[in-house]
Amino acid sequence: MKEKAMLELRGVNVAYRENAAVRNVSFKVHEKEIVGIVGESGSGKSTLIRSIIKLLGNQGQVTAGEISFHGRKLLDLSEGEMRRIRGKEIALVIQHPELALDPLWTIGNLFFESMRFHGNISKKQALSLAEELLSSLSLKDTARILKSYPFELSGGMCQRVAIAIAMANGPRLLLADEPTSALDVTVQNQVIETLLQMREMFQTAILMVSHNMGVIARLADTVGVMYRGELVEWGKKDDVLHHPSHDYTKALVRATPKMEGT
Ligand SMILES: Nc1ncnc2c1ncn2[C@@H]1O[C@H](COP(=O)(O)OP(=O)(O)OP(=O)(O)O)[C@@H](O)[C@H]1O
């Protein structure tokens, strides 16, 4: 990939109190690139994603290394500065969107609130943009969706809508933490399609983590593998799938059903 790196991690260590969860992780994400990091439960994937936007909670801390985004050192920024970056420049979608979306607000209001936080926009403008965004995902009955509450949508629909809300401010980087893991296979495919469409529409880079190599293989240009807090494999998807170097990656690849296009 020729574009320059937008996100760079160098020697990042993360610990919860004295327990190391991520060790010496370095990688780059380029403009428009989709990077997928796969690893088993507890390997540090969520910790890694959350360290980038400094949402590790009270116990978690980056104890070494550097994280830069468009040349800005994120670890040096104040919480106020980070709040302006979160959602606007770097957005996050998680496994259970219903936990991130306020259950008391309609989808239309969630779109509006997200856009209003980062810019001067009227409710009418926000709803019209939201409707455009949902229609571009071929979601039927967008007016009904905008009037619904998150709990009124199916899991897959809720995740696709959460991704659209995350994209409403046109972030340069979308972080996705197991966005398909709570869904059955058919619906997983729709969410993968939605992410690919978002990359095309907004030219956004995506950094996604999942325990599912099949999902990562469908989506990613570049694949990383985490094992016990370390990034043990990194490369172009085809290289990792066809010539894995680490034993753990070899086992993962063997266990992944062969899919078209991978
Ligand atoms: N808030 C926390 N406080 C203390 N330890 C934590 C916390 N969150 C995660 N950990 C620990 O950090 C390690 C990495 O967890 P993490 O959730 O990042 O892994 P993961 O690969 O995302 O797994 P999963 O898919 O199960 O969430 C684990 O040992 C976990 O127990």
The ligand as a Gaussian input file, in Angstrom:
#p B3LYP/6-31G(d) Opt

LIG

0 1
 N      -10.842000      -3.885000      32.693000
 C       -9.946000      -4.858000      32.904000
 N       -9.372000      -5.008000      34.110000
 C       -8.451000      -5.981000      34.331000
 N       -8.031000      -6.860000      33.389000
 C       -8.571000      -6.769000      32.171000
 C       -9.561000      -5.772000      31.860000
 N       -9.905000      -5.916000      30.548000
 C       -9.167000      -6.953000      30.076000
 N       -8.368000      -7.461000      31.040000
 C       -7.417000      -8.576000      30.879000
 O       -6.542000      -8.257000      29.817000
 C       -6.300000      -9.410000      29.017000
 C       -6.686000      -9.106000      27.575000
 O       -8.103000      -8.926000      27.520000
 P       -8.846000      -8.381000      26.220000
 O      -10.298000      -8.203000      26.580000
 O       -8.112000      -7.244000      25.672000
 O       -8.692000      -9.619000      25.232000
 P       -9.523000      -9.993000      23.943000
 O       -8.572000     -10.651000      23.026000
 O      -10.245000      -8.798000      23.452000
 O      -10.542000     -11.065000      24.486000
 P      -12.124000     -11.096000      24.417000
 O      -12.462000     -11.296000      22.989000
 O      -12.500000     -12.241000      25.282000
 O      -12.575000      -9.764000      24.975000
 C       -7.075000     -10.541000      29.641000
 O       -6.196000     -11.262000      30.483000
 C       -8.126000      -9.850000      30.447000
 O       -8.498000     -10.622000      31.576000

